[in-house]
Amino acid sequence: MKSLYFIVALVFFAACNRIRTEKCLLSDCPIEHCKVQKHLIDTVLVYPQAINVFKDKLLVFEPRNGNAVLSVFSCKDFEYLFSGIGKGHAKSEVVYMYDNYYACTDTSFFILDMNVEKEYLLKNNKVVYVGSTPLIIPDALNQLIRVDDVTYITAGFTNGKGGEHLLYHDGEYTDFGEYPDLSLNNEERAIYNGSISAGMVGKQKFWDFYTYQDLIRSYDLQGNLLLEIVLDDDEKNVTMQNVDDRNLNYYKAKWNSKYIAVLYNAFFSADEFYELSKDERKRELQLWTWEGELKRRIYFDVPYDIYALSEDNIFYAMNMDKPDVIYTYDLNGK
């Protein structure tokens, strides 16, 4: 069955497909200035690296913590409940947890420990280990997304050879997709065609938001490129600091079954952006539908590093330098 699956998949990948291209004028969706709610929490966190939502719980990842790397809070009153997942080599522990990977079902959630996806559930005020799935490719697992129980999409190889993405299915993988800029060679091709990928179980497509290009693209799960959206931002004003500097567009994304929430930059080059203080950075949060429609553009009134989007469209965020506060905003208000 594995061989049959990949024969069928490769036929799809090789098929000629008419690509639909659209232009998105960002000014057609006006900027909103919104004020978050601030919630003080017990100061059990030191340096949170990611925040995620699992049912009615907030999961805060602290992979640098020497003890438990996950803390659980109530979404209702932001009360600290318990912590779990220790550092170590036991099957229930983690050696190195990636803070940019998270997936969940109705009953459990998944994190990435090195090249092993580990499944956990919450029971009786404990984080309970369920099982593990090794993901073996001869490279780093970049931009991993889970699209069903045995199928994952990753970024292509870091040496820039082959396709833009890998399809990993039941222990086997193949590459697909063509980078948008083929003028670059080797590692530069992978770096400067880099994107933030968004996808989840139940969706028959995934999206790439490009870091250094004014571009968004969507693939189906058979590897066919479905849509290219070229961004037109008439307010964009970026000055490059040197010949090697790059424009910085998209740099972080979270999603639920309705929206993809992604951070966008229109004012600073990549070098300048990461040299700025948190207060100086302008964070534009864009809400896109899974059909490729830009719905909202929001500036919040506080700086934040990490954020999440609940299934009921509540935005949660934290500033790593202020780990005793969680910010929220109800996106259902408009």
N, C-alpha and C positions, 0 to 999 in steps of 0.2 A: 504493500500500500504506500510506503514511503516513496518508492521509486515512481509509482504512478502519479503521486501528488506532484513530485518535482518535474516530471515530464509535462504534465498539464500546466504547471506554473511557468516553465520555461517557454512554452508555446505562447502563453499570454505575454510574457516579458518581451518576446521577439516580435510580437504583432505590431504592425504599424497602426498608430492611433492618432486621429486628428485631435490636436490639443486646442482647447478653447482658451483664449487669452482675453482678459478684461483689464480695464484701467479703473483704479480707485482713486478719486480725488478726495484726499483726507478732509479738506475744508468743507465738503458736503456734510460732514458729521461734526458739528461744533463741539469744542472743548467744554466740559463741565467742570466746575470747581466745587468739590464736595468735602464735607466735614465728617470725619470718622467719629465713632464713639470709642472712648478709652476705658479699659477695664484693668484694674490693678489685680495682680495675681500673687500667690505665695512665691517668694524669691528662691525657688528650688533650682532655677535654671542659671547656668553660667554663661554659655555662649551658644545659643540655639542656631542651628544651621538650616533647618527646614521646618515648615509647619504644614500639616495635612489634616484632612477631616475624614473620620471613619464613623459613619452613622451619627450619633449624638455626642461624639468625643472628638477632641482635638489631640492630635499626636504631634508632639514637638521632638524633633530629632536633634540629638547632641552627639554626633559621632566622635567628637574629640574628648568626650567625657571618659574618664578612666573606669567608671563603674557602669551603671545602667545608661544606655545610649538613647532611650526613649522615655518621655514623660507624658502622662495622660491627664487631660483636663476635661471638665464638663463644658459642653457648648452652651449650656443653659445659664450657669452662673460663674463659669470660669474657675471653679474650685479645682485645686490640684487633687487628683485621685490616687495615682500610684505611678511607679516607674518600672521598667523592665528591659530585657535584652542586655545581657552582660557582654563585656569584652572578653574574648578568648577563643579557643579552638574547638570547644564542644559544639555539637550540631545545633544546639539551641542558641548559641552565642554568635557574635560576629567578630571578625578580624578587622575588616575595614568596610564600613557601611557608606555607600554612596548617598549623599544627601539630595541628589537630583532625580532619584528614582522612587516612585511610589505607584502602587496599583491596589485595587481592592475589589471584593465581591460583596454580596449582602452579608456574608458571615465572617470573612477574613480579609487580611491585608498582606501585602507583599513588599519586601525591601530587597535591596541588592547588596550582598556581602561579597566583595571581590567579583568573581564571575559566577556566583551562586545566588539564585533567587530563593529567598526563604519566606515561608508563609507562616503567619501567626494569627491568633484570634484573642479576644479579650474575654476572660471568664473569671468570675469570683474575684474581681479586683486583682487580676494577674494577667500578664502577657504570656500566652501559652503557645509554644512552638508546635506547628502542624507538620511541616515537611520541607524538602529542598529540591530545587531543580538546577543542576549545573548547566551553564550556557557556555559552550566551548567553541570559540573561534580563535584563529591565530592572530589576534589583535585585541585592542582595548574594546570594551563594550560601551561605545559612545551613543548617547541619545537613544537608549533602550526604551521601547514602549511595548506593552503587552496587549495583543489584539484578540487572543483567545487562549484557552487553557494550555496549548502546546505551540503557539505561534507568536513570534516577536518580530519587531522591526528594529534595526539598528542603523546608525550611520555607517557609511562605507569605510574601507580600510584607511588608516591614517597616512599611508604612503601615497594616497591619491589614485591608486590603480584600481581598475574595475568600476563598478557602478556606484551611484550616489548612496545607495542603501543596500543592506543585507536583509533578506528574508530568512529567518531562523525558524524552522518547523521541525518539531519532534527530533531534535538532535542533529539535523542537517541544515546547511545554509547554502544560499546562492545569492549573487548580487543582481541588482536591477537599477534602472534609472540612469539618466545622463546628467552630469553636473551642468548648471546653467552657464557657467563660464569655463570653457574648455581651453582658453588661451594659456592657462597656468600649468605648470609641470609639478610632478611629484607631490611632496607634502603641502606645498602652497595651494595646490588644487583642492585638497581636502579642507585646509584651514579657511581659505577665503571664499569657498563655496559653503562654508559651515552654516548650519541652521539649527533652530530649536524645533524639535518634532513634537507634535501633539497627536495622541491617539489613545483609544481605550476599547475595552471589550464591549461589543455591541454596535460599534461604528464600523461601517464598511469602507471607510476612507481614513486617511490621516493627512495632517497638514505640516508643511515646513515653513517656518518664519525665518527668513534669512538674516544673518547677523550683519553682513557687510554689503548687502544689496537691497535695492528697493523692490523687493519681490516676495511673494507668497505663492506656494504651489501645493497642490493636493494630488495624492496618488490613491488609487484603490488598492485593496489588499492583494490583488494579483500583479501589482507592479506597474499598472498603466497610469501614466501621467494624465490626470483629468482636467486640471485647470491651472492656469498661471494668472496671478493678479499682480499687475505692475502698479506700484504705488506712485502717486503724484502728490507731493507735499509742497504746496506753494509757500508755506511758512518756513520751510527748512533753510537753515543758515549755518553751515558748518565750515570752519576754517581748519584745514589740515596743518598740523604742526611740522611735519617733515615729509620727505618723499615716501617713506615707508608707512606713514600713518594711513588709517582707513576710516571710512565713514562707519559709524555704529548705528544699526537700526534696531533689531529685536534682540533681547538678551535674557529673557526669562518668561516662562509660560506655565500656567496651571489651567485645569479644565474640569468641567462636569459634563453631564449629558446634553446640556443646552448651549453652553458657551465655552469658548477658549479665551482666557484672560491672559494677555501678553503685554509685556513692558516694551515701550518704544521710545527711541531717542531721536530728536530732530535738531539738536542745537550743538552737540559736542562731537568731536572726533573720538575715535576709540582711545587714543592716548590721553586726550584731555579729560574724557569722562572719568577714567579710573584714577586720575590725579586729583579730582575734585573731592571736597568733603561731602558728606551725605546731604547737608543742608543746601549745598550749591547745585546738586544734581536735580534735574527736572524729570520726574517720573510720570510719563503718560501711560495710563493703563487703557488698553484697547480691548473691547469685547467683540469677538467675532462669533458668528454662528458656524455650525459644522457644514453649512451650505456655502460659506464664503461671503457672508454679508457682514459688514462692519456696522455694529449697532450703537456703540457708545465709545467716547473718549473722555477719560476722567483724570483730573489732577486732584489728589487728596492733600489735605492740609498738614500732613506730617511726613517726615522721611521714614522709609521702611526698607528693609533688606529682603525679607522673606514673606511670602503670602500664600494663601490657599483660597479655594472656591468650593463651598459646600454644594450639595445637590439641590438645596433650596435657595441657592443664589445669594448666600451671605459671604461677603468678602472678609477674610481674616488676615491680619498682617502683624509683623513684629519688627522692631528695630533691634539688631543684635547687641547694641550698646545699652539698651534699656530692656533687659530680659524680665522685668517685673510688670510689663504692660502688654496687653493684647488689644489691637485695634480692630474694630468691626465696622462694616457698612452694609446696609441692606440694599442690594441691587434691584429688588422688586419694586422700588419706589417710583420707577419711571417705565 
